[in-house]
Amino acid sequence: MNMEKDVNYLLQRQQISLVKAQSSRSAEGRAAYEKLARGYSDQVEAYRQENVKLVNLAL
């Protein structure tokens, strides 16, 4: 993951996707928004893992 990405932006997009999934009128729409939310969650987790690696290297 590009470390230049703003983790707050990713978290915001994840939350928006979850809200849209909840309000979706179709199963397909709900599944699509849930997939987007998982993608954002995966990016946030990758960002966090990279930060852990950097901290451990600094120790």
C-alpha positions in Angstrom: 0.0 0.0 0.0 1.2 3.5 -0.8 2.1 5.1 2.5 1.0 8.4 1.1 -2.7 7.4 1.5 -4.5 9.1 4.3 -5.8 6.4 6.6 -8.6 8.7 7.8 -9.8 8.9 4.1 -9.9 5.1 4.0 -11.8 4.8 7.2 -14.3 7.4 6.0 -14.8 5.6 2.7 -15.3 2.3 4.6 -18.0 3.9 6.8 -19.7 5.4 3.8 -19.7 2.0 2.1 -21.2 0.3 5.1 -24.0 2.9 5.4 -24.8 2.6 1.8 -24.8 -1.2 2.1 -27.3 -1.0 5.0 -29.6 1.3 3.0 -29.3 -0.6 -0.3 -32.6 -1.8 -1.7 -31.1 -4.8 -3.5 -29.0 -7.7 -2.4 -26.6 -7.0 -5.3 -26.1 -3.4 -4.2 -25.7 -4.4 -0.6 -23.1 -7.0 -1.6 -21.2 -4.5 -3.8 -21.0 -1.9 -1.0 -19.9 -4.6 1.5 -17.2 -5.6 -0.9 -16.0 -2.0 -1.1 -16.0 -1.7 2.6 -13.9 -4.9 2.9 -11.5 -3.5 0.4 -11.1 -0.3 2.4 -10.7 -2.4 5.6 -8.0 -4.4 4.0 -6.1 -1.3 2.9 -6.3 0.1 6.5 -5.0 -3.2 7.9 -2.1 -3.2 5.4 -1.3 0.4 6.4 -1.3 -0.6 10.1 0.9 -3.6 9.5 3.4 -1.5 7.6 3.5 1.0 10.5 4.2 -1.9 12.9 7.1 -3.0 10.7 8.5 0.5 10.6 8.2 0.9 14.4 9.9 -2.5 15.0 12.7 -1.5 12.6 13.2 1.7 14.6 13.5 -0.1 17.9 
